Every structure is written in C-alpha cells, then in structure tokens.
Amino acid sequence: VQLQASGGGLVQAGGSLRLSCAAAGRTGSGYSNAWFRQGPGKEREFVAAIFRSGGNTYYADSVKGRFTMSRNNAENTVYLQMNSLTIEDTAVYYCAASRRVILSSLTSPYAYDEWGQGTQVTVSS
C-alpha cells in the first residue's frame, strides 16, 4: 500500500491550498487517516485526523477554523483544505493511515503505520 500526497506548493500568507492523499493498492474502509507536518528544525506535529468509525474529524488548535479535513471512501483519498495560511504553516505535510489507531492515540504519529512521502507547503509573507 502506498500513500501518495500531493498539492503542496508556494503560496502567499492568507492564501489557500488543498492537499490530497491517495491510497494506492488497497480498498475498503476501516482506516483512520491523519495529516501531520514537520517544519524546519521542528518535530513532526499533528494537524488533523478522521477516525475510522463515525468519520469525526479532529484538529490541532493551531489550525482549527482554518483547515478542513475530508475523506472520499470511494476514491480512497483524503483531503486537507487549508485556508488563511500563515508563515507558521510552512512545513512538509505528511498523510498517514492505520486500521489500528484508537481514539486516544489519534494525534500521535506513532499510532500510524502507513505514511505518504510528504509534500512541501511554503507560505511567504
């Protein structure tokens, strides 16, 4: 199974980008999906997630109200719509997935066993 992230790029502060993450090589539901990011010199941090059951979404406080995560089960693709971007959002964004994530571990990168290659998002002033 490969997760293929795309949609990153260079955008001015206040702009928008939409990231996509397609799961190649598998079908079926039962996966929790998440986005993490890693800025220069920083640790990987949680951005957003959709739990496998119920489809509820969860967001880091830093992106709440600006980012929206969604999932298209038919296409095995998850999206991250990012609006009102700031310089602090500059990072490599990674998508992740797992069938074994429990709700209390949803924000931990160690809970996921499938990862995309990352897509660079750069926000300029």
Accessible surface in RSA format (square Angstrom, percent):
REM  Atomic radii and reference values for relative SASA: ProtOr
REM  Chains: A
REM  Algorithm: Lee & Richards
REM  Probe-radius: 1.40
REM  Slices: 20
REM RES _ NUM      All-atoms   Total-Side   Main-Chain    Non-polar    All polar
REM                ABS   REL    ABS   REL    ABS   REL    ABS   REL    ABS   REL
RES VAL A   1    99.98  65.8  30.04  27.2  69.95 168.5  32.03  27.8  67.95 184.3
RES GLN A   2   119.30  66.7 115.64  84.5   3.67   8.7  35.00  74.5  84.30  63.9
RES LEU A   3    11.85   6.6   3.66   2.6   8.19  20.6   3.66   2.6   8.19  22.0
RES GLN A   4    90.96  50.9  87.49  63.9   3.47   8.3  29.40  62.6  61.56  46.7
RES ALA A   5     6.58   6.1   0.00   0.0   6.58  15.0   0.00   0.0   6.58  17.4
RES SER A   6    61.54  52.0  57.82  77.2   3.72   8.6  42.07  89.6  19.47  27.3
RES GLY A   7    35.72  44.1   0.00   N/A  35.72  44.1  23.65  64.9  12.08  27.0
RES GLY A   8    29.09  35.9   0.00   N/A  29.09  35.9   2.32   6.4  26.77  59.9
RES GLY A   9    28.96  35.7   0.00   N/A  28.96  35.7  28.86  79.2   0.10   0.2
RES LEU A  10   131.59  73.3  99.45  71.1  32.14  80.8  99.46  69.9  32.13  86.5
RES VAL A  11    23.08  15.2  18.30  16.6   4.78  11.5  23.08  20.1   0.00   0.0
RES GLN A  12   126.57  70.8 124.12  90.7   2.45   5.8  34.15  72.7  92.42  70.1
RES ALA A  13    53.24  49.0  30.03  46.3  23.21  52.8  30.42  42.8  22.82  60.4
RES GLY A  14    55.23  68.1   0.00   N/A  55.23  68.1  29.42  80.7  25.80  57.8
RES GLY A  15    21.21  26.2   0.00   N/A  21.21  26.2  20.35  55.8   0.86   1.9
RES SER A  16    57.04  48.2  37.91  50.6  19.14  44.1  21.88  46.6  35.16  49.3
RES LEU A  17    35.23  19.6  30.09  21.5   5.14  12.9  35.23  24.7   0.00   0.0
RES ARG A  18   130.68  54.9 117.40  59.8  13.28  31.6  34.54  47.2  96.13  58.3
RES LEU A  19     0.00   0.0   0.00   0.0   0.00   0.0   0.00   0.0   0.00   0.0
RES SER A  20    26.57  22.4  26.57  35.5   0.00   0.0  12.40  26.4  14.16  19.8
RES CYS A  21     4.99   3.8   2.95   3.3   2.04   4.8   0.00   0.0   4.99   5.4
RES ALA A  22    36.77  33.8  36.67  56.6   0.10   0.2  36.67  51.6   0.10   0.3
RES ALA A  23    13.21  12.1   3.87   6.0   9.34  21.2   3.97   5.6   9.24  24.5
RES ALA A  24    42.08  38.7  33.64  51.9   8.44  19.2  40.87  57.6   1.21   3.2
RES GLY A  25    76.12  93.9   0.00   N/A  76.12  93.9  38.37 105.3  37.76  84.6
RES ARG A  26    32.17  13.5  19.08   9.7  13.09  31.2  19.00  26.0  13.18   8.0
RES THR A  27   115.54  82.2 100.84 102.2  14.70  35.0  67.40  90.5  48.13  72.8
RES GLY A  28    46.43  57.3   0.00   N/A  46.43  57.3  33.84  92.9  12.59  28.2
RES SER A  29    78.49  66.3  64.02  85.4  14.48  33.4  33.05  70.4  45.44  63.7
RES GLY A  30    30.53  37.7   0.00   N/A  30.53  37.7  25.24  69.3   5.30  11.9
RES TYR A  31    28.27  13.2  25.74  14.6   2.53   6.6   8.45   6.4  19.82  24.4
RES SER A  32     0.00   0.0   0.00   0.0   0.00   0.0   0.00   0.0   0.00   0.0
RES ASN A  33    11.94   8.2  11.94  11.5   0.00   0.0   0.00   0.0  11.94  11.5
RES ALA A  34     0.00   0.0   0.00   0.0   0.00   0.0   0.00   0.0   0.00   0.0
RES TRP A  35     0.00   0.0   0.00   0.0   0.00   0.0   0.00   0.0   0.00   0.0
RES PHE A  36     0.00   0.0   0.00   0.0   0.00   0.0   0.00   0.0   0.00   0.0
RES ARG A  37    12.68   5.3  12.68   6.5   0.00   0.0   1.11   1.5  11.56   7.0
RES GLN A  38    62.09  34.7  57.34  41.9   4.74  11.3  10.03  21.3  52.06  39.5
RES GLY A  39     8.95  11.0   0.00   N/A   8.95  11.0   2.61   7.2   6.34  14.2
RES PRO A  40   111.99  81.6  85.10  77.6  26.89  97.8  97.79  80.7  14.20  88.3
RES GLY A  41    94.04 116.0   0.00   N/A  94.04 116.0  46.28 127.0  47.76 107.0
RES LYS A  42   124.65  60.8 111.45  68.4  13.20  31.4  77.68  69.9  46.97  50.0
RES GLU A  43   152.59  87.6 141.84 107.3  10.75  25.6  58.27 112.7  94.33  77.0
RES ARG A  44    79.62  33.4  61.41  31.3  18.21  43.4  15.16  20.7  64.47  39.1
RES GLU A  45    77.14  44.3  72.18  54.6   4.96  11.8  29.19  56.5  47.95  39.1
RES PHE A  46    27.23  13.6  17.59  10.9   9.64  25.1  17.59  10.7   9.64  27.6
RES VAL A  47     0.40   0.3   0.34   0.3   0.06   0.1   0.40   0.3   0.00   0.0
RES ALA A  48     0.00   0.0   0.00   0.0   0.00   0.0   0.00   0.0   0.00   0.0
RES ALA A  49     0.00   0.0   0.00   0.0   0.00   0.0   0.00   0.0   0.00   0.0
RES ILE A  50     5.96   3.4   5.96   4.4   0.00   0.0   5.96   4.3   0.00   0.0
RES PHE A  51    26.70  13.4  26.70  16.5   0.00   0.0  26.70  16.2   0.00   0.0
RES ARG A  52    86.07  36.1  66.69  34.0  19.38  46.1  10.75  14.7  75.33  45.7
RES SER A  53    73.56  62.2  60.50  80.7  13.06  30.1  28.71  61.1  44.85  62.8
RES GLY A  54    75.57  93.2   0.00   N/A  75.57  93.2  38.16 104.7  37.41  83.8
RES GLY A  55    32.82  40.5   0.00   N/A  32.82  40.5  15.09  41.4  17.74  39.7
RES ASN A  56    89.70  61.9  84.99  82.1   4.71  11.4  14.32  34.5  75.38  72.9
RES THR A  57    54.08  38.5  32.91  33.4  21.17  50.5  11.38  15.3  42.70  64.5
RES TYR A  58    74.34  34.7  70.46  40.1   3.88  10.1  63.20  47.5  11.14  13.7
RES TYR A  59    46.83  21.9  31.28  17.8  15.56  40.5  26.74  20.1  20.09  24.8
RES ALA A  60    21.66  19.9  14.50  22.4   7.16  16.3  21.66  30.5   0.00   0.0
RES ASP A  61   122.17  85.6  99.36  98.9  22.80  53.9  38.16  89.8  84.00  83.8
RES SER A  62    67.69  57.2  41.97  56.0  25.72  59.3  50.65 107.9  17.04  23.9
RES VAL A  63     0.33   0.2   0.33   0.3   0.00   0.0   0.33   0.3   0.00   0.0
RES LYS A  64   121.09  59.1 101.08  62.0  20.01  47.7  62.44  56.2  58.65  62.5
RES GLY A  65    83.30 102.7   0.00   N/A  83.30 102.7  43.71 119.9  39.60  88.7
RES ARG A  66    50.88  21.4  45.96  23.4   4.92  11.7  35.71  48.8  15.17   9.2
RES PHE A  67     5.25   2.6   0.00   0.0   5.25  13.7   0.00   0.0   5.25  15.0
RES THR A  68    76.43  54.4  75.36  76.4   1.07   2.5  47.03  63.2  29.40  44.4
RES MET A  69     5.05   2.6   0.00   0.0   5.05  12.0   0.00   0.0   5.05   6.7
RES SER A  70    49.70  42.0  46.50  62.1   3.19   7.4  37.47  79.8  12.23  17.1
RES ARG A  71    61.45  25.8  29.12  14.8  32.32  77.0  15.32  20.9  46.13  28.0
RES ASN A  72    52.73  36.4  48.02  46.4   4.71  11.3  11.59  27.9  41.14  39.8
RES ASN A  73    94.31  65.0  76.56  74.0  17.75  42.7  27.60  66.4  66.71  64.5
RES ALA A  74   102.77  94.5  57.45  88.7  45.31 103.1  70.13  98.8  32.63  86.4
RES GLU A  75   106.40  61.1  85.21  64.5  21.19  50.5  38.25  74.0  68.15  55.6
RES ASN A  76    30.59  21.1  21.19  20.5   9.40  22.6  10.66  25.7  19.93  19.3
RES THR A  77    13.18   9.4  11.53  11.7   1.65   3.9   5.04   6.8   8.14  12.3
RES VAL A  78     5.37   3.5   5.28   4.8   0.09   0.2   5.28   4.6   0.09   0.2
RES TYR A  79    33.28  15.5  33.28  18.9   0.00   0.0  15.80  11.9  17.48  21.6
RES LEU A  80     0.00   0.0   0.00   0.0   0.00   0.0   0.00   0.0   0.00   0.0
RES GLN A  81    58.30  32.6  58.13  42.5   0.17   0.4  29.34  62.5  28.96  22.0
RES MET A  82     0.00   0.0   0.00   0.0   0.00   0.0   0.00   0.0   0.00   0.0
RES ASN A  83    58.64  40.4  58.64  56.7   0.00   0.0  15.60  37.5  43.04  41.6
RES SER A  84    59.19  50.0  54.55  72.8   4.65  10.7  19.10  40.7  40.09  56.2
RES LEU A  85     1.60   0.9   0.00   0.0   1.60   4.0   0.00   0.0   1.60   4.3
RES THR A  86    52.23  37.1  51.42  52.1   0.80   1.9  48.47  65.1   3.75   5.7
RES ILE A  87    87.90  50.0  83.57  62.3   4.32  10.4  83.57  60.2   4.32  11.7
RES GLU A  88   122.69  70.4 109.49  82.8  13.20  31.4  62.07 120.1  60.62  49.5
RES ASP A  89     1.11   0.8   1.11   1.1   0.00   0.0   0.00   0.0   1.11   1.1
RES THR A  90    30.15  21.4  24.83  25.2   5.32  12.7  23.87  32.1   6.28   9.5
RES ALA A  91     3.08   2.8   1.92   3.0   1.16   2.6   3.08   4.3   0.00   0.0
RES VAL A  92    42.50  28.0  42.33  38.3   0.17   0.4  42.33  36.8   0.17   0.5
RES TYR A  93     0.00   0.0   0.00   0.0   0.00   0.0   0.00   0.0   0.00   0.0
RES TYR A  94    37.72  17.6  37.72  21.5   0.00   0.0  10.65   8.0  27.07  33.4
RES CYS A  95     0.48   0.4   0.48   0.5   0.00   0.0   0.48   1.2   0.00   0.0
RES ALA A  96     1.08   1.0   0.00   0.0   1.08   2.5   0.00   0.0   1.08   2.9
RES ALA A  97     0.03   0.0   0.03   0.1   0.00   0.0   0.03   0.0   0.00   0.0
RES SER A  98     0.44   0.4   0.32   0.4   0.13   0.3   0.13   0.3   0.32   0.4
RES ARG A  99   127.29  53.4 114.67  58.5  12.62  30.0  39.51  54.0  87.78  53.2
RES ARG A 100   178.36  74.9 157.45  80.3  20.91  49.8  72.40  99.0 105.96  64.2
RES VAL A 101     1.92   1.3   0.00   0.0   1.92   4.6   1.92   1.7   0.00   0.0
RES ILE A 102   100.28  57.1  98.79  73.6   1.49   3.6  99.58  71.7   0.70   1.9
RES LEU A 103    92.24  51.4  80.98  57.9  11.26  28.3  80.98  56.9  11.26  30.3
RES SER A 104   102.47  86.6  59.60  79.5  42.87  98.8  58.49 124.5  43.98  61.6
RES SER A 105    34.54  29.2  31.25  41.7   3.29   7.6  10.81  23.0  23.73  33.2
RES LEU A 106     4.58   2.6   4.00   2.9   0.58   1.5   4.00   2.8   0.58   1.6
RES THR A 107    74.14  52.7  66.56  67.5   7.57  18.0  37.42  50.3  36.71  55.5
RES SER A 108    36.04  30.5  33.14  44.2   2.91   6.7  26.71  56.9   9.33  13.1
RES PRO A 109    35.89  26.2  32.36  29.5   3.53  12.8  32.58  26.9   3.31  20.5
RES TYR A 110   206.62  96.5 173.18  98.5  33.44  87.0 131.19  98.6  75.43  93.0
RES ALA A 111    25.95  23.9   5.46   8.4  20.49  46.6  17.85  25.1   8.10  21.5
RES TYR A 112    11.00   5.1   0.00   0.0  11.00  28.6   0.75   0.6  10.25  12.6
RES ASP A 113    72.82  51.0  40.19  40.0  32.63  77.2  37.71  88.8  35.10  35.0
RES GLU A 114    33.90  19.5  29.59  22.4   4.31  10.3  19.56  37.8  14.35  11.7
RES TRP A 115    79.20  31.8  51.65  25.0  27.56  64.7  41.77  22.3  37.43  60.7
RES GLY A 116     7.62   9.4   0.00   N/A   7.62   9.4   0.94   2.6   6.67  14.9
RES GLN A 117   119.73  67.0  87.05  63.6  32.68  77.8  70.58 150.2  49.15  37.3
RES GLY A 118    13.21  16.3   0.00   N/A  13.21  16.3   0.39   1.1  12.82  28.7
RES THR A 119    16.85  12.0  11.49  11.6   5.36  12.8   7.08   9.5   9.78  14.8
RES GLN A 120    87.05  48.7  78.15  57.1   8.90  21.2  49.64 105.7  37.41  28.4
RES VAL A 121     0.00   0.0   0.00   0.0   0.00   0.0   0.00   0.0   0.00   0.0
RES THR A 122    48.18  34.3  48.18  48.8   0.00   0.0  36.73  49.3  11.46  17.3
RES VAL A 123     6.01   4.0   0.00   0.0   6.01  14.5   0.00   0.0   6.01  16.3
RES SER A 124    40.43  34.2  34.48  46.0   5.95  13.7  33.87  72.1   6.56   9.2
RES SER A 125   115.02  97.2  64.92  86.6  50.09 115.4  52.11 111.0  62.91  88.1
END  Absolute sums over single chains surface
CHAIN  1 A     6310.1       4637.1       1673.0       3282.1       3028.1
END  Absolute sums over all chains
TOTAL          6310.1       4637.1       1673.0       3282.1       3028.1
